[in-house]
Structure formats: C-alpha cells, structure tokens
Amino acid sequence: MAPLRTLILAAVLGIAVNTMSLHAENAAPRGEQERTAIARTQALLDRAEQHLRDKGEQALATFSQAGAFQDGDLYVYVLDTDGKLIASGGSSSALIGRNVRDMTDSDGRFFFREMLGGAKTARTGTVEYRWYNPVRNRAEPKIATYRTVGDRILVVGYYAPNASIELAKSMLWRAVHELKVHGDHAFERFNSLNGGFVQDDLYVFVVGLEDELVYAHGGSPRQVGRKAGELVDAKGKYFIREMIALARSKGEGEVHYAWRNPANLKVENKHSYIVRVGKYLVGAGAYAGPVQ
C-alpha cells in the first residue's frame, strides 16, 4: 500500500514520477494512444501560451477556472521560476500559492526541481516520472510537458497508456538473449521484480513445448510449475496450445487472446509475441484495452 503522504500528494496533484527526465524531442511514443495524448497536450499548451501572451497576469485566473483550460483528464497548471504554483485547473489547485520545489515523489525524487532546472536551459521539455494513479489504484508512468513563457512555466501532464507491442517485443528479445546465454538460470530474473523483465503491465513468460509447464511468469510467479496447455482465455480459446503450435511450426509469431491485466486485475485484449528457444517458448505481450 502506498504511504499516506504519497496518496495525499497524488490526489492533490494527479501526477506521477519515473526515474528518468527526457527532453520532448527524445520521448518515444508508445503507439497511437500516446501520439493522441501528445497531440492533445501540445494543443492545450499552445492555447494556454497564446492566452497568457494575450492576457498577461489576468490569464492565471482563467487557468484556475474549472473547464476553461481542460481537455478531458488534461489540465494546465503554472509555476513561477522559483517553484511556486500560481495557477491550476485541476486537483492541484489546492497548492496554489505554495512553493512545490521541494516536493518529492514516493522515492524521494525532486521531480519539480528537474522541471524547473530543465526550464532554465530549454524553452520546452518533458519529464517522465512515476506516481500513484488513484483511478487505477497503482503507480504508473506519467509524462509532464512544460513550456516557458517569460517567467512563467506552463505544464500539462498525462498518464502513459498501456505499453505497446513494440516495447513487449523489445523486452522479449532481451529475454531470448538472456535464456540463450544463461540457460535455465534466466528464469529467476524473469520472475523477479528487480530482474529487468517486469515493467508495469509488461512481463516475460516461458512455457515448455513438450511438457506444457510454466517455467517463468513475471506477471504471476505462482503460475510457475503449473500445466498451461489446458488454459483457456475469457472467450474459451486455448491460447497456450496455439502458442506452442506456432513455436513448433514457425519458430515465432503473434497470438491474440483475452487475459487478466495484473496491473488493474481486469480482463483485456492481449497481443503476445512468442519465440522458440530450444525446448521452450518465450513470450511477452501488450494489453490492448477492454474486451468488448
């Protein structure tokens, strides 16, 4: 369970902090959902910048009015260069007038300092971080884009969508290399939260081609040792058998099915890519939204 202070800050700010800061030009979109979120963010920032240039300080009151500068779950908030929050159209309005420079995330990271520091050297940038999302009841990545206008810093942030199949494949090929180099010892890393093969709703799984046993499962380690061939998805599909047949016939490929997302415990559509490595199939997949 997240610390009480973390939950309170999350509810007030609606933001989330990762271990990495990136300038906007280096941020890699995770699919159509993220491209849409980026476009909405930039459009809202464009509108806010023009309003600030047109109205000056009077614009700050408008930014703090509900609905005036909001787009769905996106809203504008404004910092001065010292770190004081001077306007907000979202839940962080409770912090207006307070200096947030020394506010930290759940890991003690000074994420506002990163934003303020970046604004000194670049007119615009993006800070990616992790924070508790009260809607989905978990910590997840959020991307805040800032833009300096005079001595004001305009900010709009959004929670990153589910990881894409491209990211899943990237993790999968790392896992394939790990298994080829270290053999069965790789399973321990695949199952560990600190092994580099579990990230939000991405994880690696390994199934034996002959015995149909689960040898690794980063999303649910209790599955290890269980017979997987008889598993069916929410629609009655024997998806593991389909994976095994695909691994034997082609060596690799993609399988679509409906499975529980360990991040939100909901059944969602999932696209997994699998690769044969000797007597095993190794897979990783991306969730693609609710089952209709």
N, C-alpha and C positions, 0 to 999 in steps of 0.2 A: 504494500500500500504506500502511496506517495506521502511524504511528510505533510503535516497540516499547512506549514508555510508555503510549500510548493503548490498545494491545491488552492490556497487563497490567492497567491500571485497569478496562477493560471486563470482562475475565474475572473480576476480583475483585468488581466492583460489580454487573455485569449491568444497567447503566443507561445512558441515552443523552441529549446536551443540545442543544436548539434555541436559536434566538436570541430567544426570547420567553418571558416569565413571565406566567401568567394566574391569576387567582383562579378557584376552582371554578365560581362562578356564571357566568363568562364563557366557559367552554370549550364549544365546539360539537361535539356528537357527529358522527362520520363514518359513521353507519349502524348497522345492527343489531349488528354485531360490536363496535363501540365502546360502544354502550349496554350490551351484556352485560358488557364489560370494566369499565365504570364501576360497574355494579351489583355485580359481584364484588369490586371494590376497596373500595367503601363497606361491603359486608357484612363483609369481613375486618377493616377498620378498626373497625367497630362492635364486633366480637367482641374485638379486641385492646384497645380502650378499656375495655370492661367488665371484662376480665381484669385490666388494670392498676389499675383502681379497686378491684377486689375484693382483689387480692393485693399491691398496692404493689410494692416493690422485688423481691419474690420472682418477680414476673411476668417480669422481664427474663431470667432463666434459662430460663423456658419459651419465650419468644420465640426464643431461640437454639437450641432443640432442633429437629432436622430433623423436619418433618412436623407439628409441633404447631400452628403458625400459618402454614400454607401452603395455597394453593389452586391446584393446577396450577403454572404458572410464576410465580404471585404469592406474595410472602412479605413479612413485616413486618420492618422494621428501625427502630431507635430512636436518636435523637440527644438529647444534652442541649443546653441553650440556648447553651452555649459552642462547640458544634460537634463534641463528642466522640461517636463511635459507641459506644454502650453495649450494643447487642443486635442480632442479626441471625439470621434463619432461612434465609438464602441464602448465596450465594458471598461476599458482603461480610463474612461472619463473620471473615475473616482480618484485618479492620481494627478489630475490637472493641478498645476501649481507646485508639485513636488519634484525634487531632483531625483531622477532614477538612475543616475550614472553608476552608482554603486550597487544597484540591484543585481542579484546573481540568479543563475538557474539552479536546478536541483543538484548539479555537480559543482557548484561554486564558481561557475564561469561568468565573468563580467561581460555579458553579451552587448549591453548598451554601450560600454566602453569601446568595444570593437566597432560598433556602428559609428560612434562619434569620431573615433580615430580614422576610420575609412573616409568619412565625410570631409576630413581635413585635406586629404590628398587626391580625392576623386569626387567629381560632382555627383555621380551616381554609383551605386554598388548594391550588392546583395549579400546578406548574411544568412547562412543556413544554420539552424540550431535545433535542439530538441526540447520539447516541453509537454507537460501533461495536457491532453485534449479532453476536456470534461464531456464532450459529446460522445466520444468513442471509448472513454474510460481507460486511456493508455497514453504513454509518452510517445510522441511521433514527430517526424521532421516537420519543420515549418520554415518557410522562406520569406524573409522580410526584405523588400526592396526600398532603399532610401534614395532621396534626391534633394540636394541642397539648392535653396533659392534664397540668395542673400545670406542672412544669418539664421535662417530657419531650415530645418530638416524635415521634409515630408516623408512619411513612411506608410507603406501598405504591405500587409503580410498575409500569407495563405498557407494552410496545411498542405503538405505534398500529398498527391494521390497515391494509390497503391503502386508498388514497384512494377515496372514494365517487364515484358518477356525478354527484352534485350538485357536488362540487368540480371534477370534469372539465368540467362544463358552465360553471361559473364561469370557469375558465381559457379555455375555448373562446370565450365571448362577449367576453372581453378581447382574444383573438386576432382575432376578427372585426372588432372596432373598430380594432385596430392595422392590419389589412390594408386596411380602407376608408380610413383616414386617410393611411397611408404607402405604400400600394401594395406593389410587389414588394420594397421595401427592408425590409419587415417580416420577410421570410424569414430574414435574418441574425439577428434577435433570436429567432425561433422555434428556430433551430438552436443558439444559444449557451447554454452552461450558466449564463451570467450575464445572460441576456436577460429573465428573469422568466417563461419559458414551459416550464421543465423543473423539476419538483419531485418528487423520489423516483421513484415509478412513474407519474407524470403527465407528459404531454408533448403538444405540438401537432404535427399533420402536415397537409400541404397537397398535394393531387393535382389535376392539370389535368383538366378534364372532357372536353376534346376529344383531347388527346394522351396522357392517362393517365400522364403523367410525375409523379414525386415532386418537388415544389419545396421542401419543408421537412419535416424529420423530427427532432424533438428527442430521440427515443429512440435513433435510429441515423442520424446525418447521412450515413453512407456510402450510404444509400438514395437520396439526392438525385441526380436525373438519371436514375434507373432507371425502366423501364416497369413500372407497377404493376398494370395490368389483368389480367395473367396470373397474379398471385399467388393462391395458394390457402392456406387455413389447414390445421391439422393434420387436419381431417376432410374435406379436399378441396373446401371451399367457396370460390367466387370472391367473396370479401367486398368487394374493392375495386370490382368491377363492380356489386355490389349497392348500395354507397355512391353510385356515380356515377348509377345509375338512380334512386335515392331523391332525390338532389340535383336531378336534372333534373325529376322528376315532382312533388315536394312542396316542394323548397327546403330541407328539414331533416328530421331523424329519427334513429332509433337503429338500429344494426346489431349483432348478436351474432355472435361468432366465437371461435376459439381461436388465441392468438398468444403468442409468447415475451415474457415479462416481462423487460425489460432490467435490473431490479433484482436478480433472482435467477436469470436465464437459464433459467427453467422455462416450459413451455407451460401457459398458464392460460386459463380462460374470460375473455373481454373484452367489455365493452359500450361501444361508442363512439357518440358523438353527432356528427352532421355537419351543417354549414350551407353552403349555396351562397353564394359571394361572387363575382359576375361569372362568369369562366371557370374558377374554382377551387371545389373543395370543401375546407372546413377542418374538421378533426376533432380530438377529444380523447376519451379513454376511460378507464375504470377496470377494473382486473383484479378478477375475482370468484372466485378460487380455482382449484384444480387441475381439469383436465379429467378427467372420470370415464370 
